[in-house]
Amino acid sequence: MDSKETGAIPIDRRWPVRIRRPNERRSLSRSATRALDVLELFGQMRRPLRAIEIAKALELHPSTANQLLKTMVESAHLTFNAGMKTYLPSPRLASFSAWMVESYGTDKNLRDLLRQTQAAIGEIVTLSTPNDIYMHLLDRAGVDEPASSTERGMRISMFGTVIGAAYLATLKKPDLTRLIERARIPAGDVAGLVGELAGVRQRGLAEGPIRDGSFWSMAAALPPGGFPAPLVLGVAGPTERLQSKAAQIRALLLEAVQRYGVSVGASRPQGLE
């Protein structure tokens, strides 16, 4: 498969790709992230939950879950119904919740986008956003292959990756130049990079191998307007399986991006100007 025809990033990347997982960060507070995971779970389930349900959903030891929930009740972030033995977010979070809806909407469009795209394509579908010179994985849908191990909160290098290329192709020249300098991309590589990004922008998506080449990825930037930050929709799976249905996946991915743009009344970013 010719990379010029597909917009693929060559397998012999010129820049090392770094992956940072949430549990590898020394500054990460597990208690804080677990508490936020609990609140997110309530948002997904939208009903009172028992401790055993929370522990199972978040893969926590029962004693850890009980201590966490007790702390959140004592701080008035959760309420506890002793009769039903269920927990529920307290009114203390109402102002925060209202502000989140004002800022991000109900996130129905994005949740529908992930779910519907994954159902149509049948592979792992991810949603990521730029964070310095990394792409930060915000959400995902689908069951991971053992070797792919994507997880929310994971950060992966922006340069030399498919999801990074999809984002970089949307940037105007000054913004792209700033990131190139920030990432210390060698001057001799810049012209080739800009040419590759122009091709990605023309095709509407980036595509290429990831990891050791055993997995293949496709990604497209979502139109602005539905979320306060740039977003990239990605698809990944075993190379042989994805390439056997590559044309179909490309069409479905671009259709999903277009459908999302219509739902938020947005247009495609210009980039590279």
C-alpha positions in Angstrom: 0.0 0.0 0.0 1.6 3.3 -1.1 1.8 6.0 1.5 1.3 8.7 -1.1 -2.1 7.2 -2.0 -3.4 6.7 1.5 -1.9 9.6 3.5 0.0 7.1 5.6 3.0 8.0 7.8 6.0 5.8 6.8 6.8 3.0 9.2 10.4 4.2 9.6 9.5 7.3 11.6 12.1 10.0 11.8 11.3 11.0 15.3 11.0 8.8 18.4 7.5 8.3 19.7 7.0 8.6 23.4 4.0 7.2 25.3 3.1 8.4 28.8 0.5 6.4 30.7 -1.4 7.9 33.6 0.0 5.5 36.2 3.6 6.4 35.2 3.3 10.0 36.4 4.8 10.7 39.8 2.6 13.7 40.4 -0.6 11.6 39.9 -2.8 11.4 42.9 -4.6 8.0 42.7 -7.2 9.1 45.3 -8.1 12.2 43.4 -8.4 10.4 40.1 -10.5 7.6 41.6 -12.9 10.2 43.1 -13.3 11.8 39.7 -13.8 8.3 38.1 -16.6 7.7 40.6 -18.3 11.0 39.6 -17.9 10.1 35.9 -19.4 6.7 36.5 -22.5 8.4 38.0 -22.7 10.5 34.9 -22.6 7.4 32.7 -25.1 5.4 34.8 -27.4 8.2 35.8 -28.8 6.5 38.8 -27.9 5.8 42.5 -25.2 3.1 42.8 -24.2 0.6 45.4 -20.6 0.3 46.6 -20.3 -3.1 45.0 -21.3 -1.7 41.6 -18.8 1.1 41.9 -16.0 -1.2 42.9 -16.7 -3.6 40.1 -17.0 -0.9 37.4 -13.8 0.8 38.5 -11.9 -2.4 39.3 -11.3 -1.4 42.9 -10.9 -3.6 45.9 -14.1 -3.5 48.0 -12.2 -2.0 51.0 -10.6 0.7 48.8 -14.0 1.6 47.3 -15.7 1.7 50.7 -13.0 4.0 52.1 -13.2 6.3 49.0 -17.0 6.5 49.1 -17.0 7.2 52.8 -14.5 10.1 52.3 -16.7 11.5 49.5 -19.8 11.3 51.7 -17.9 13.0 54.6 -16.8 15.8 52.2 -20.5 16.2 51.0 -19.6 15.3 47.4 -21.8 12.2 47.7 -24.9 11.4 49.6 -25.7 7.9 51.1 -29.1 6.3 51.4 -28.8 3.9 54.3 -32.0 2.1 53.6 -31.2 1.4 49.9 -27.4 1.3 50.6 -26.8 3.5 47.5 -24.7 6.6 46.8 -25.6 9.6 44.7 -23.7 12.9 43.9 -24.9 15.6 46.3 -26.3 19.1 45.4 -22.9 20.5 46.3 -21.9 19.6 42.7 -24.9 21.3 41.1 -23.1 24.6 40.3 -20.1 22.7 38.9 -22.4 20.5 36.8 -24.3 23.5 35.5 -21.0 25.2 34.5 -19.8 22.0 32.8 -23.0 21.9 30.7 -22.6 25.5 29.8 -19.0 25.0 28.8 -19.2 21.7 27.0 -22.8 21.0 26.4 -24.3 17.6 27.5 -21.5 15.8 25.5 -24.3 13.8 23.7 -22.8 14.6 20.3 -19.4 13.2 21.3 -20.7 10.2 23.1 -22.9 9.4 20.1 -20.0 9.9 17.7 -17.8 7.4 19.6 -20.5 4.8 20.0 -21.8 5.0 16.5 -18.4 5.1 14.8 -17.2 2.1 16.8 -20.4 0.1 16.0 -20.0 0.9 12.3 -16.2 0.1 12.1 -15.9 -2.6 14.7 -12.5 -1.5 15.9 -11.1 0.6 18.8 -12.2 4.3 18.3 -10.5 7.0 20.3 -11.0 10.7 20.9 -7.9 12.8 21.7 -6.9 16.4 22.1 -3.5 18.2 21.9 -1.5 18.8 25.1 1.8 20.6 24.5 3.6 18.3 22.0 1.5 15.3 22.9 -1.9 14.0 22.0 -3.9 13.3 25.1 -6.4 10.4 24.9 -9.7 11.6 26.4 -12.0 8.7 25.6 -12.3 5.5 23.7 -14.9 2.9 22.7 -14.5 -0.8 21.9 -12.6 -3.7 23.3 -8.8 -3.5 23.2 -6.6 -6.0 21.5 -4.2 -7.4 24.1 -1.2 -5.7 22.5 -2.8 -2.3 21.9 -3.6 -1.3 25.5 -5.0 2.2 24.9 -6.3 3.9 28.0 -7.9 7.2 28.8 -5.3 9.7 30.1 -2.5 8.2 28.0 -0.4 10.8 26.2 1.5 10.0 22.9 3.9 12.1 20.9 2.3 14.5 18.5 5.1 14.2 15.9 5.6 10.9 14.2 2.1 9.6 15.0 -1.1 9.3 13.1 -3.4 11.1 15.5 -0.7 13.8 15.8 -0.5 14.2 12.1 -4.3 14.6 11.8 -4.2 17.5 14.3 -1.0 19.1 13.0 -2.6 19.2 9.5 -5.3 21.6 10.8 -2.8 24.3 12.0 -1.9 27.5 10.4 1.8 28.0 9.6 2.7 30.1 12.7 1.2 27.6 15.1 2.7 24.7 13.3 6.1 26.4 13.3 5.9 27.0 17.0 5.3 23.3 17.7 8.0 22.2 15.4 10.5 24.4 17.3 9.1 23.2 20.6 9.5 19.5 19.6 13.0 20.3 18.2 12.3 18.8 14.8 15.5 18.9 12.7 15.5 21.7 10.1 16.2 19.2 7.4 12.9 17.3 8.2 10.6 20.3 8.2 9.9 20.6 4.4 9.1 16.9 4.2 6.8 17.2 7.3 4.9 20.1 5.9 4.4 18.3 2.6 3.1 15.2 4.4 0.7 17.4 6.4 -0.6 19.0 3.3 -1.4 15.6 1.9 -3.2 14.6 5.1 -5.3 17.8 4.9 -6.1 17.2 1.3 -7.3 13.6 2.0 -9.1 14.6 5.2 -7.3 11.9 7.3 -4.0 10.5 8.4 -3.1 6.9 8.2 -0.2 4.6 9.0 1.4 1.9 11.1 1.7 2.2 14.9 3.8 0.4 17.5 6.0 -2.1 15.6 3.8 -2.1 12.5 1.5 -4.8 13.8 -1.2 -2.2 14.3 -2.6 0.3 11.9 -4.3 3.6 12.6 -6.4 6.1 10.9 -7.4 9.5 12.3 -9.2 12.7 11.3 -9.6 16.0 13.0 -13.1 17.0 14.0 -14.5 20.3 12.9 -14.3 23.1 15.5 -17.4 24.3 17.2 -18.7 21.5 19.3 -16.0 21.4 22.0 -13.7 24.2 23.4 -10.6 22.3 22.4 -9.4 20.6 19.1 -10.4 17.0 18.9 -9.1 14.1 16.8 -11.2 10.9 16.0 -9.0 7.9 15.7 -9.4 4.2 14.7 -6.9 1.5 15.5 -6.6 -2.3 15.1 -4.4 -5.1 13.8 -2.7 -4.1 10.5 -3.9 -7.1 8.5 -7.5 -6.7 9.6 -7.7 -3.0 9.1 -6.1 -3.1 5.7 -8.5 -5.8 4.6 -11.3 -3.2 5.0 -9.3 0.0 4.7 -11.5 1.7 2.0 -14.6 1.0 4.0 -13.0 2.4 7.2 -11.8 5.5 5.5 -15.2 6.2 4.2 -16.9 5.6 7.5 -14.4 7.7 9.4 -14.8 10.7 7.0 -18.6 10.2 7.1 -18.5 10.3 10.9 -16.5 13.5 10.9 -18.9 15.2 8.4 -21.9 14.0 10.4 -20.4 15.5 13.6 -19.7 18.8 11.8 -23.3 19.0 10.7 -24.5 18.3 14.3 -22.5 21.2 15.7 -22.9 23.5 12.8 -19.2 23.6 12.1 -16.9 23.7 9.1 -13.6 22.1 8.5 -10.5 24.0 9.7 -8.3 25.4 6.9 -4.8 24.9 8.3 -1.4 25.2 6.7 -1.9 28.8 5.6 
